[in-house]
Amino acid sequence: MLTVEQVLASQKANVETLLGLTSKAFEGVEKIVELNMSASKAALSESGENAKAMLSVKDAQELMALQQSLLQPLAEKTAAYSRHLYEIATGTTSEFTKAMEAQAAEVQQQFAGMIESAAKNAPAGSESAVAVMKSAVAAANNALESVQKAVKQATDVAESNFNAVTKTTASAAKPAAKKR
């Protein structure tokens, strides 16, 4: 059975975890704002330079060449922006996942302790009920572990796909820019 001190310690740990996660969430938002500000400043500067270059074009052939020269850097910058944004999101999500896994492990441990304590203090003749309860807890723990593994695998696949798409997009822009 849990004591008042154990309950208070658990609540204090939960509040500290919540505050830590809130801080991580704000850090993620700050990084995204910084990224967007940086990208906006660069885009504004480049737009001005591109406009000046367009105004200095003398014929259609020179205009085509200028457009071709602008396409590749744009694709690369877009891919870099997407990659950076993805890194920020996965980094923040990773922190949340670690905290939730730690909390889940602690709750499982406390629950297992309660089950053991209840089993030790169970009245005579209730061994089969205790065994069924222990079996159910073990099955639930196995199911949770399976779900965690599946989520990890899905995350790895999504990250791999994102990287492949980013690489393909940047690579595809190079020949497209050369053909024009």
Secondary structure as the mmCIF struct_conf table of DSSP 4:
data_model
#
loop_
_struct_conf.conf_type_id
_struct_conf.id
_struct_conf.beg_label_comp_id
_struct_conf.beg_label_asym_id
_struct_conf.beg_label_seq_id
_struct_conf.end_label_comp_id
_struct_conf.end_label_asym_id
_struct_conf.end_label_seq_id
HELX_RH_AL_P HELX_RH_AL_P1 VAL A 4 LEU A 55
TURN_TY1_P TURN_TY1_P1 SER A 56 SER A 56
BEND BEND1 ASP A 59 ASP A 59
HELX_RH_AL_P HELX_RH_AL_P2 ALA A 60 LYS A 120
TURN_TY1_P TURN_TY1_P2 ASN A 121 ASN A 121
HELX_LH_PP_P HELX_LH_PP_P1 ALA A 122 PRO A 123
TURN_TY1_P TURN_TY1_P3 ALA A 124 GLY A 125
HELX_RH_AL_P HELX_RH_AL_P3 GLU A 127 LYS A 179
#
